[in-house]
Amino acid sequence: MKRGIRAAALAFFALYCLVMLWLLFIRGRFVQQLSLASFSGEYWKWVGWSVNLTPFHTISEFLATLASRDGYLARHAFVNLAGNVVMFLPLGVFLPLLFGKLRRYWRFLLVCALAIVLIEAAQALLLVGSADVDDLILNLCGASLGFPLGALAVKLLEKGDRET
């Protein structure tokens, strides 16, 4: 891959990471919730409430909410389900494009799973979200949907390099 294209891809990846950091951790929630829990002396109770380790529990609740067609709640359920997929789709494009060792799907999947588990754990420990196994499932689906796009980009860029 040409240096200019790689530099541009790295810049967009860095921007994507910053946006994800803001969406997942910052958005004005961190200081407020952490201080509330630390002053109440019930930090671990708060963390415990924000953890779901039952696969498909949250997904099935959101799907039931979507089926009920309850305006605001259905919209919230859709945004949560679709957002968890769409937010990680770019990761599936960037990782194989930028890191040659992650062009093998199983390595890519393992790295994504580890990164998502760390994100989920950090959200729970910092009280800025929940640690939900369903988020892991949906995020991995999104990254996996992006993976073929990243592989296609690699092939096109390599083909372009050979032709020049």
CNS distance restraints for C-alpha pairs under 8 A (distance, minus, plus):
assign (resid   1 and name CA) (resid   5 and name CA) 6.81 0.50 0.50
assign (resid   1 and name CA) (resid   6 and name CA) 6.38 0.50 0.50
assign (resid   1 and name CA) (resid 157 and name CA) 6.10 0.50 0.50
assign (resid   1 and name CA) (resid 158 and name CA) 6.25 0.50 0.50
assign (resid   1 and name CA) (resid 161 and name CA) 6.57 0.50 0.50
assign (resid   2 and name CA) (resid   6 and name CA) 6.18 0.50 0.50
assign (resid   2 and name CA) (resid 161 and name CA) 7.20 0.50 0.50
assign (resid   3 and name CA) (resid   7 and name CA) 5.94 0.50 0.50
assign (resid   4 and name CA) (resid   8 and name CA) 6.18 0.50 0.50
assign (resid   5 and name CA) (resid   9 and name CA) 6.11 0.50 0.50
assign (resid   6 and name CA) (resid  10 and name CA) 6.07 0.50 0.50
assign (resid   6 and name CA) (resid  98 and name CA) 7.16 0.50 0.50
assign (resid   7 and name CA) (resid  11 and name CA) 6.14 0.50 0.50
assign (resid   8 and name CA) (resid  12 and name CA) 6.24 0.50 0.50
assign (resid   9 and name CA) (resid  13 and name CA) 6.04 0.50 0.50
assign (resid   9 and name CA) (resid  94 and name CA) 7.41 0.50 0.50
assign (resid   9 and name CA) (resid  98 and name CA) 7.35 0.50 0.50
assign (resid  10 and name CA) (resid  14 and name CA) 6.07 0.50 0.50
assign (resid  10 and name CA) (resid  98 and name CA) 7.25 0.50 0.50
assign (resid  11 and name CA) (resid  15 and name CA) 6.23 0.50 0.50
assign (resid  12 and name CA) (resid  16 and name CA) 6.06 0.50 0.50
assign (resid  13 and name CA) (resid  17 and name CA) 6.16 0.50 0.50
assign (resid  13 and name CA) (resid  94 and name CA) 6.48 0.50 0.50
assign (resid  14 and name CA) (resid  18 and name CA) 6.25 0.50 0.50
assign (resid  15 and name CA) (resid  19 and name CA) 6.22 0.50 0.50
assign (resid  16 and name CA) (resid  20 and name CA) 6.14 0.50 0.50
assign (resid  16 and name CA) (resid  90 and name CA) 7.85 0.50 0.50
assign (resid  17 and name CA) (resid  21 and name CA) 6.06 0.50 0.50
assign (resid  18 and name CA) (resid  22 and name CA) 6.21 0.50 0.50
assign (resid  19 and name CA) (resid  23 and name CA) 6.10 0.50 0.50
assign (resid  20 and name CA) (resid  24 and name CA) 5.84 0.50 0.50
assign (resid  20 and name CA) (resid  87 and name CA) 7.82 0.50 0.50
assign (resid  21 and name CA) (resid  25 and name CA) 5.67 0.50 0.50
assign (resid  21 and name CA) (resid  26 and name CA) 6.85 0.50 0.50
assign (resid  22 and name CA) (resid  26 and name CA) 4.77 0.50 0.50
assign (resid  22 and name CA) (resid  27 and name CA) 5.99 0.50 0.50
assign (resid  23 and name CA) (resid  27 and name CA) 6.19 0.50 0.50
assign (resid  24 and name CA) (resid 123 and name CA) 7.47 0.50 0.50
assign (resid  24 and name CA) (resid 128 and name CA) 7.58 0.50 0.50
assign (resid  24 and name CA) (resid 129 and name CA) 7.64 0.50 0.50
assign (resid  25 and name CA) (resid  29 and name CA) 7.43 0.50 0.50
assign (resid  25 and name CA) (resid  30 and name CA) 6.70 0.50 0.50
assign (resid  25 and name CA) (resid 123 and name CA) 6.78 0.50 0.50
assign (resid  25 and name CA) (resid 128 and name CA) 5.95 0.50 0.50
assign (resid  25 and name CA) (resid 129 and name CA) 7.85 0.50 0.50
assign (resid  26 and name CA) (resid  30 and name CA) 6.05 0.50 0.50
assign (resid  26 and name CA) (resid 128 and name CA) 7.88 0.50 0.50
assign (resid  28 and name CA) (resid  32 and name CA) 7.38 0.50 0.50
assign (resid  29 and name CA) (resid  33 and name CA) 6.04 0.50 0.50
assign (resid  29 and name CA) (resid 128 and name CA) 5.87 0.50 0.50
assign (resid  30 and name CA) (resid  34 and name CA) 5.93 0.50 0.50
assign (resid  30 and name CA) (resid 126 and name CA) 6.68 0.50 0.50
assign (resid  30 and name CA) (resid 127 and name CA) 6.76 0.50 0.50
assign (resid  30 and name CA) (resid 128 and name CA) 5.50 0.50 0.50
assign (resid  31 and name CA) (resid  35 and name CA) 5.94 0.50 0.50
assign (resid  32 and name CA) (resid  36 and name CA) 6.21 0.50 0.50
assign (resid  33 and name CA) (resid  37 and name CA) 6.25 0.50 0.50
assign (resid  33 and name CA) (resid 127 and name CA) 6.05 0.50 0.50
assign (resid  33 and name CA) (resid 128 and name CA) 7.02 0.50 0.50
assign (resid  34 and name CA) (resid  38 and name CA) 6.06 0.50 0.50
assign (resid  34 and name CA) (resid 126 and name CA) 6.33 0.50 0.50
assign (resid  34 and name CA) (resid 127 and name CA) 5.96 0.50 0.50
assign (resid  35 and name CA) (resid  39 and name CA) 5.98 0.50 0.50
assign (resid  36 and name CA) (resid  40 and name CA) 6.20 0.50 0.50
assign (resid  37 and name CA) (resid  41 and name CA) 6.30 0.50 0.50
assign (resid  37 and name CA) (resid  42 and name CA) 5.87 0.50 0.50
assign (resid  37 and name CA) (resid  43 and name CA) 4.94 0.50 0.50
assign (resid  37 and name CA) (resid  46 and name CA) 6.92 0.50 0.50
assign (resid  38 and name CA) (resid  42 and name CA) 6.84 0.50 0.50
assign (resid  38 and name CA) (resid  43 and name CA) 5.74 0.50 0.50
assign (resid  42 and name CA) (resid  46 and name CA) 6.42 0.50 0.50
assign (resid  43 and name CA) (resid  47 and name CA) 6.31 0.50 0.50
assign (resid  44 and name CA) (resid  48 and name CA) 6.01 0.50 0.50
assign (resid  45 and name CA) (resid  49 and name CA) 6.29 0.50 0.50
assign (resid  46 and name CA) (resid  50 and name CA) 6.53 0.50 0.50
assign (resid  46 and name CA) (resid 127 and name CA) 7.44 0.50 0.50
assign (resid  47 and name CA) (resid  51 and name CA) 6.78 0.50 0.50
assign (resid  47 and name CA) (resid 124 and name CA) 5.62 0.50 0.50
assign (resid  47 and name CA) (resid 125 and name CA) 6.08 0.50 0.50
assign (resid  47 and name CA) (resid 127 and name CA) 6.64 0.50 0.50
assign (resid  50 and name CA) (resid 124 and name CA) 6.00 0.50 0.50
assign (resid  50 and name CA) (resid 127 and name CA) 7.75 0.50 0.50
assign (resid  50 and name CA) (resid 129 and name CA) 6.97 0.50 0.50
assign (resid  50 and name CA) (resid 130 and name CA) 4.49 0.50 0.50
assign (resid  50 and name CA) (resid 131 and name CA) 6.16 0.50 0.50
assign (resid  50 and name CA) (resid 132 and name CA) 7.86 0.50 0.50
assign (resid  51 and name CA) (resid 124 and name CA) 6.86 0.50 0.50
assign (resid  51 and name CA) (resid 130 and name CA) 5.64 0.50 0.50
assign (resid  51 and name CA) (resid 131 and name CA) 4.69 0.50 0.50
assign (resid  51 and name CA) (resid 132 and name CA) 5.76 0.50 0.50
assign (resid  52 and name CA) (resid  57 and name CA) 7.98 0.50 0.50
assign (resid  52 and name CA) (resid 130 and name CA) 7.63 0.50 0.50
assign (resid  52 and name CA) (resid 131 and name CA) 6.21 0.50 0.50
assign (resid  52 and name CA) (resid 132 and name CA) 4.62 0.50 0.50
assign (resid  52 and name CA) (resid 133 and name CA) 6.19 0.50 0.50
assign (resid  52 and name CA) (resid 134 and name CA) 7.96 0.50 0.50
assign (resid  53 and name CA) (resid 131 and name CA) 7.99 0.50 0.50
assign (resid  53 and name CA) (resid 132 and name CA) 6.20 0.50 0.50
assign (resid  53 and name CA) (resid 133 and name CA) 5.33 0.50 0.50
assign (resid  54 and name CA) (resid 133 and name CA) 6.71 0.50 0.50
assign (resid  54 and name CA) (resid 134 and name CA) 7.88 0.50 0.50
assign (resid  55 and name CA) (resid 133 and name CA) 5.83 0.50 0.50
assign (resid  55 and name CA) (resid 134 and name CA) 5.82 0.50 0.50
assign (resid  56 and name CA) (resid  60 and name CA) 5.76 0.50 0.50
assign (resid  56 and name CA) (resid 133 and name CA) 7.81 0.50 0.50
assign (resid  56 and name CA) (resid 134 and name CA) 5.70 0.50 0.50
assign (resid  57 and name CA) (resid  61 and name CA) 6.33 0.50 0.50
assign (resid  57 and name CA) (resid 134 and name CA) 7.23 0.50 0.50
assign (resid  58 and name CA) (resid  62 and name CA) 6.14 0.50 0.50
assign (resid  58 and name CA) (resid 132 and name CA) 7.95 0.50 0.50
assign (resid  58 and name CA) (resid 134 and name CA) 6.27 0.50 0.50
assign (resid  59 and name CA) (resid  63 and name CA) 6.09 0.50 0.50
assign (resid  59 and name CA) (resid  81 and name CA) 7.29 0.50 0.50
assign (resid  59 and name CA) (resid 134 and name CA) 6.33 0.50 0.50
assign (resid  60 and name CA) (resid  64 and name CA) 6.08 0.50 0.50
assign (resid  61 and name CA) (resid  65 and name CA) 6.21 0.50 0.50
assign (resid  62 and name CA) (resid  66 and name CA) 6.14 0.50 0.50
assign (resid  62 and name CA) (resid  74 and name CA) 7.67 0.50 0.50
assign (resid  62 and name CA) (resid  77 and name CA) 4.95 0.50 0.50
assign (resid  62 and name CA) (resid  78 and name CA) 7.44 0.50 0.50
assign (resid  62 and name CA) (resid  81 and name CA) 7.45 0.50 0.50
assign (resid  63 and name CA) (resid  67 and name CA) 6.19 0.50 0.50
assign (resid  63 and name CA) (resid  77 and name CA) 7.29 0.50 0.50
assign (resid  64 and name CA) (resid  68 and name CA) 6.28 0.50 0.50
assign (resid  65 and name CA) (resid  69 and name CA) 6.71 0.50 0.50
assign (resid  65 and name CA) (resid  70 and name CA) 6.92 0.50 0.50
assign (resid  65 and name CA) (resid  73 and name CA) 6.63 0.50 0.50
assign (resid  65 and name CA) (resid  74 and name CA) 5.44 0.50 0.50
assign (resid  65 and name CA) (resid  77 and name CA) 6.60 0.50 0.50
assign (resid  66 and name CA) (resid  70 and name CA) 7.26 0.50 0.50
assign (resid  66 and name CA) (resid  73 and name CA) 7.69 0.50 0.50
assign (resid  66 and name CA) (resid  74 and name CA) 4.56 0.50 0.50
assign (resid  66 and name CA) (resid  75 and name CA) 7.60 0.50 0.50
assign (resid  66 and name CA) (resid  77 and name CA) 6.37 0.50 0.50
assign (resid  66 and name CA) (resid  78 and name CA) 6.87 0.50 0.50
assign (resid  67 and name CA) (resid  74 and name CA) 7.77 0.50 0.50
assign (resid  68 and name CA) (resid  74 and name CA) 7.32 0.50 0.50
assign (resid  69 and name CA) (resid  73 and name CA) 7.94 0.50 0.50
assign (resid  69 and name CA) (resid  74 and name CA) 5.61 0.50 0.50
assign (resid  70 and name CA) (resid  74 and name CA) 5.28 0.50 0.50
assign (resid  71 and name CA) (resid  75 and name CA) 6.18 0.50 0.50
assign (resid  72 and name CA) (resid  76 and name CA) 6.16 0.50 0.50
assign (resid  73 and name CA) (resid  77 and name CA) 6.10 0.50 0.50
assign (resid  74 and name CA) (resid  78 and name CA) 6.10 0.50 0.50
assign (resid  75 and name CA) (resid  79 and name CA) 6.11 0.50 0.50
assign (resid  76 and name CA) (resid  80 and name CA) 6.13 0.50 0.50
assign (resid  77 and name CA) (resid  81 and name CA) 6.15 0.50 0.50
assign (resid  78 and name CA) (resid  82 and name CA) 5.83 0.50 0.50
assign (resid  78 and name CA) (resid  83 and name CA) 7.84 0.50 0.50
assign (resid  79 and name CA) (resid  83 and name CA) 5.31 0.50 0.50
assign (resid  80 and name CA) (resid  84 and name CA) 6.02 0.50 0.50
assign (resid  81 and name CA) (resid  85 and name CA) 6.69 0.50 0.50
assign (resid  81 and name CA) (resid 138 and name CA) 7.24 0.50 0.50
assign (resid  82 and name CA) (resid  86 and name CA) 5.99 0.50 0.50
assign (resid  83 and name CA) (resid  87 and name CA) 5.68 0.50 0.50
assign (resid  84 and name CA) (resid  88 and name CA) 6.90 0.50 0.50
assign (resid  84 and name CA) (resid 135 and name CA) 6.41 0.50 0.50
assign (resid  84 and name CA) (resid 138 and name CA) 5.60 0.50 0.50
assign (resid  84 and name CA) (resid 139 and name CA) 5.38 0.50 0.50
assign (resid  84 and name CA) (resid 142 and name CA) 7.29 0.50 0.50
assign (resid  85 and name CA) (resid  89 and name CA) 6.58 0.50 0.50
assign (resid  85 and name CA) (resid 138 and name CA) 5.18 0.50 0.50
assign (resid  85 and name CA) (resid 139 and name CA) 5.11 0.50 0.50
assign (resid  85 and name CA) (resid 140 and name CA) 7.55 0.50 0.50
assign (resid  85 and name CA) (resid 141 and name CA) 6.11 0.50 0.50
assign (resid  85 and name CA) (resid 142 and name CA) 4.08 0.50 0.50
assign (resid  85 and name CA) (resid 143 and name CA) 7.49 0.50 0.50
assign (resid  86 and name CA) (resid  90 and name CA) 7.83 0.50 0.50
assign (resid  86 and name CA) (resid 139 and name CA) 7.93 0.50 0.50
assign (resid  86 and name CA) (resid 142 and name CA) 5.65 0.50 0.50
assign (resid  87 and name CA) (resid 139 and name CA) 7.41 0.50 0.50
assign (resid  87 and name CA) (resid 142 and name CA) 7.10 0.50 0.50
assign (resid  88 and name CA) (resid  92 and name CA) 6.91 0.50 0.50
assign (resid  88 and name CA) (resid 139 and name CA) 5.53 0.50 0.50
assign (resid  88 and name CA) (resid 140 and name CA) 7.36 0.50 0.50
assign (resid  88 and name CA) (resid 142 and name CA) 4.99 0.50 0.50
assign (resid  88 and name CA) (resid 143 and name CA) 4.95 0.50 0.50
assign (resid  88 and name CA) (resid 146 and name CA) 7.89 0.50 0.50
assign (resid  89 and name CA) (resid  93 and name CA) 6.84 0.50 0.50
assign (resid  89 and name CA) (resid 139 and name CA) 7.97 0.50 0.50
assign (resid  89 and name CA) (resid 142 and name CA) 4.44 0.50 0.50
assign (resid  89 and name CA) (resid 143 and name CA) 4.45 0.50 0.50
assign (resid  89 and name CA) (resid 144 and name CA) 7.17 0.50 0.50
assign (resid  89 and name CA) (resid 145 and name CA) 6.12 0.50 0.50
assign (resid  89 and name CA) (resid 146 and name CA) 4.59 0.50 0.50
assign (resid  89 and name CA) (resid 147 and name CA) 7.82 0.50 0.50
assign (resid  90 and name CA) (resid  94 and name CA) 6.10 0.50 0.50
assign (resid  90 and name CA) (resid 143 and name CA) 6.87 0.50 0.50
assign (resid  90 and name CA) (resid 146 and name CA) 6.02 0.50 0.50
assign (resid  91 and name CA) (resid  95 and name CA) 5.92 0.50 0.50
assign (resid  91 and name CA) (resid 143 and name CA) 5.59 0.50 0.50
assign (resid  91 and name CA) (resid 146 and name CA) 6.89 0.50 0.50
assign (resid  91 and name CA) (resid 147 and name CA) 7.96 0.50 0.50
assign (resid  92 and name CA) (resid  96 and name CA) 7.05 0.50 0.50
assign (resid  92 and name CA) (resid 142 and name CA) 7.39 0.50 0.50
assign (resid  92 and name CA) (resid 143 and name CA) 4.17 0.50 0.50
assign (resid  92 and name CA) (resid 144 and name CA) 5.90 0.50 0.50
assign (resid  92 and name CA) (resid 145 and name CA) 6.80 0.50 0.50
assign (resid  92 and name CA) (resid 146 and name CA) 4.01 0.50 0.50
assign (resid  92 and name CA) (resid 147 and name CA) 4.17 0.50 0.50
assign (resid  92 and name CA) (resid 148 and name CA) 7.72 0.50 0.50
assign (resid  92 and name CA) (resid 149 and name CA) 7.54 0.50 0.50
assign (resid  92 and name CA) (resid 150 and name CA) 6.34 0.50 0.50
assign (resid  93 and name CA) (resid  97 and name CA) 6.36 0.50 0.50
assign (resid  93 and name CA) (resid 143 and name CA) 7.68 0.50 0.50
assign (resid  93 and name CA) (resid 146 and name CA) 4.95 0.50 0.50
assign (resid  93 and name CA) (resid 147 and name CA) 5.35 0.50 0.50
assign (resid  93 and name CA) (resid 148 and name CA) 7.46 0.50 0.50
assign (resid  93 and name CA) (resid 149 and name CA) 5.64 0.50 0.50
assign (resid  93 and name CA) (resid 150 and name CA) 3.80 0.50 0.50
assign (resid  93 and name CA) (resid 151 and name CA) 7.44 0.50 0.50
assign (resid  93 and name CA) (resid 153 and name CA) 7.99 0.50 0.50
assign (resid  94 and name CA) (resid  98 and name CA) 5.90 0.50 0.50
assign (resid  94 and name CA) (resid 150 and name CA) 6.28 0.50 0.50
assign (resid  95 and name CA) (resid  99 and name CA) 5.63 0.50 0.50
assign (resid  95 and name CA) (resid 102 and name CA) 6.30 0.50 0.50
assign (resid  95 and name CA) (resid 103 and name CA) 7.79 0.50 0.50
assign (resid  95 and name CA) (resid 108 and name CA) 7.44 0.50 0.50
assign (resid  95 and name CA) (resid 150 and name CA) 7.45 0.50 0.50
assign (resid  96 and name CA) (resid 100 and name CA) 6.10 0.50 0.50
assign (resid  96 and name CA) (resid 101 and name CA) 7.54 0.50 0.50
assign (resid  96 and name CA) (resid 102 and name CA) 5.01 0.50 0.50
assign (resid  96 and name CA) (resid 103 and name CA) 4.63 0.50 0.50
assign (resid  96 and name CA) (resid 104 and name CA) 7.99 0.50 0.50
assign (resid  96 and name CA) (resid 108 and name CA) 7.45 0.50 0.50
assign (resid  96 and name CA) (resid 147 and name CA) 7.09 0.50 0.50
assign (resid  96 and name CA) (resid 150 and name CA) 5.66 0.50 0.50
assign (resid  96 and name CA) (resid 151 and name CA) 6.38 0.50 0.50
assign (resid  96 and name CA) (resid 154 and name CA) 7.54 0.50 0.50
assign (resid  97 and name CA) (resid 103 and name CA) 7.67 0.50 0.50
assign (resid  97 and name CA) (resid 150 and name CA) 5.46 0.50 0.50
assign (resid  97 and name CA) (resid 151 and name CA) 6.91 0.50 0.50
assign (resid  97 and name CA) (resid 153 and name CA) 6.85 0.50 0.50
assign (resid  97 and name CA) (resid 154 and name CA) 5.63 0.50 0.50
assign (resid  99 and name CA) (resid 103 and name CA) 7.27 0.50 0.50
assign (resid 101 and name CA) (resid 107 and name CA) 7.50 0.50 0.50
assign (resid 102 and name CA) (resid 107 and name CA) 5.67 0.50 0.50
assign (resid 102 and name CA) (resid 108 and name CA) 4.73 0.50 0.50
assign (resid 103 and name CA) (resid 107 and name CA) 7.66 0.50 0.50
assign (resid 103 and name CA) (resid 108 and name CA) 6.72 0.50 0.50
assign (resid 103 and name CA) (resid 151 and name CA) 6.97 0.50 0.50
assign (resid 104 and name CA) (resid 108 and name CA) 6.18 0.50 0.50
assign (resid 105 and name CA) (resid 109 and name CA) 5.95 0.50 0.50
assign (resid 105 and name CA) (resid 147 and name CA) 7.78 0.50 0.50
assign (resid 106 and name CA) (resid 110 and name CA) 6.12 0.50 0.50
assign (resid 107 and name CA) (resid 111 and name CA) 6.22 0.50 0.50
assign (resid 108 and name CA) (resid 112 and name CA) 6.14 0.50 0.50
assign (resid 109 and name CA) (resid 113 and name CA) 6.02 0.50 0.50
assign (resid 109 and name CA) (resid 140 and name CA) 7.42 0.50 0.50
assign (resid 109 and name CA) (resid 144 and name CA) 7.50 0.50 0.50
assign (resid 110 and name CA) (resid 114 and name CA) 6.18 0.50 0.50
assign (resid 111 and name CA) (resid 115 and name CA) 6.16 0.50 0.50
assign (resid 112 and name CA) (resid 116 and name CA) 6.06 0.50 0.50
assign (resid 112 and name CA) (resid 140 and name CA) 6.92 0.50 0.50
assign (resid 112 and name CA) (resid 143 and name CA) 7.46 0.50 0.50
assign (resid 113 and name CA) (resid 117 and name CA) 6.08 0.50 0.50
assign (resid 113 and name CA) (resid 136 and name CA) 7.12 0.50 0.50
assign (resid 113 and name CA) (resid 140 and name CA) 6.77 0.50 0.50
assign (resid 114 and name CA) (resid 118 and name CA) 6.23 0.50 0.50
assign (resid 115 and name CA) (resid 119 and name CA) 6.24 0.50 0.50
assign (resid 116 and name CA) (resid 120 and name CA) 6.07 0.50 0.50
assign (resid 116 and name CA) (resid 136 and name CA) 6.15 0.50 0.50
assign (resid 116 and name CA) (resid 139 and name CA) 7.38 0.50 0.50
assign (resid 117 and name CA) (resid 121 and name CA) 6.07 0.50 0.50
assign (resid 117 and name CA) (resid 136 and name CA) 6.88 0.50 0.50
assign (resid 118 and name CA) (resid 122 and name CA) 6.04 0.50 0.50
assign (resid 119 and name CA) (resid 123 and name CA) 6.13 0.50 0.50
assign (resid 120 and name CA) (resid 124 and name CA) 6.37 0.50 0.50
assign (resid 120 and name CA) (resid 129 and name CA) 7.90 0.50 0.50
assign (resid 120 and name CA) (resid 130 and name CA) 6.64 0.50 0.50
assign (resid 120 and name CA) (resid 131 and name CA) 4.46 0.50 0.50
assign (resid 120 and name CA) (resid 132 and name CA) 6.82 0.50 0.50
assign (resid 120 and name CA) (resid 135 and name CA) 7.95 0.50 0.50
assign (resid 120 and name CA) (resid 136 and name CA) 7.85 0.50 0.50
assign (resid 121 and name CA) (resid 125 and name CA) 6.11 0.50 0.50
assign (resid 121 and name CA) (resid 130 and name CA) 7.99 0.50 0.50
assign (resid 121 and name CA) (resid 131 and name CA) 5.63 0.50 0.50
assign (resid 122 and name CA) (resid 126 and name CA) 5.83 0.50 0.50
assign (resid 123 and name CA) (resid 127 and name CA) 5.80 0.50 0.50
assign (resid 123 and name CA) (resid 128 and name CA) 5.05 0.50 0.50
assign (resid 123 and name CA) (resid 129 and name CA) 4.93 0.50 0.50
assign (resid 123 and name CA) (resid 130 and name CA) 5.88 0.50 0.50
assign (resid 123 and name CA) (resid 131 and name CA) 6.46 0.50 0.50
assign (resid 124 and name CA) (resid 128 and name CA) 6.47 0.50 0.50
assign (resid 124 and name CA) (resid 129 and name CA) 5.75 0.50 0.50
assign (resid 124 and name CA) (resid 130 and name CA) 4.94 0.50 0.50
assign (resid 124 and name CA) (resid 131 and name CA) 5.29 0.50 0.50
assign (resid 131 and name CA) (resid 135 and name CA) 7.71 0.50 0.50
assign (resid 132 and name CA) (resid 136 and name CA) 6.82 0.50 0.50
assign (resid 133 and name CA) (resid 137 and name CA) 6.40 0.50 0.50
assign (resid 134 and name CA) (resid 138 and name CA) 6.13 0.50 0.50
assign (resid 135 and name CA) (resid 139 and name CA) 5.77 0.50 0.50
assign (resid 136 and name CA) (resid 140 and name CA) 5.99 0.50 0.50
assign (resid 137 and name CA) (resid 141 and name CA) 6.26 0.50 0.50
assign (resid 138 and name CA) (resid 142 and name CA) 6.31 0.50 0.50
assign (resid 139 and name CA) (resid 143 and name CA) 6.23 0.50 0.50
assign (resid 140 and name CA) (resid 144 and name CA) 5.89 0.50 0.50
assign (resid 141 and name CA) (resid 145 and name CA) 6.14 0.50 0.50
assign (resid 142 and name CA) (resid 146 and name CA) 6.42 0.50 0.50
assign (resid 143 and name CA) (resid 147 and name CA) 6.24 0.50 0.50
assign (resid 144 and name CA) (resid 148 and name CA) 7.58 0.50 0.50
assign (resid 145 and name CA) (resid 149 and name CA) 7.69 0.50 0.50
assign (resid 146 and name CA) (resid 150 and name CA) 6.37 0.50 0.50
assign (resid 147 and name CA) (resid 151 and name CA) 6.19 0.50 0.50
assign (resid 148 and name CA) (resid 152 and name CA) 6.01 0.50 0.50
assign (resid 149 and name CA) (resid 153 and name CA) 6.14 0.50 0.50
assign (resid 150 and name CA) (resid 154 and name CA) 6.22 0.50 0.50
assign (resid 151 and name CA) (resid 155 and name CA) 6.33 0.50 0.50
assign (resid 152 and name CA) (resid 156 and name CA) 6.17 0.50 0.50
assign (resid 153 and name CA) (resid 157 and name CA) 6.04 0.50 0.50
assign (resid 154 and name CA) (resid 158 and name CA) 6.01 0.50 0.50
assign (resid 155 and name CA) (resid 159 and name CA) 6.00 0.50 0.50
assign (resid 156 and name CA) (resid 160 and name CA) 6.13 0.50 0.50
assign (resid 157 and name CA) (resid 161 and name CA) 6.16 0.50 0.50
assign (resid 158 and name CA) (resid 162 and name CA) 6.32 0.50 0.50
assign (resid 159 and name CA) (resid 163 and name CA) 6.35 0.50 0.50
assign (resid 160 and name CA) (resid 164 and name CA) 6.45 0.50 0.50
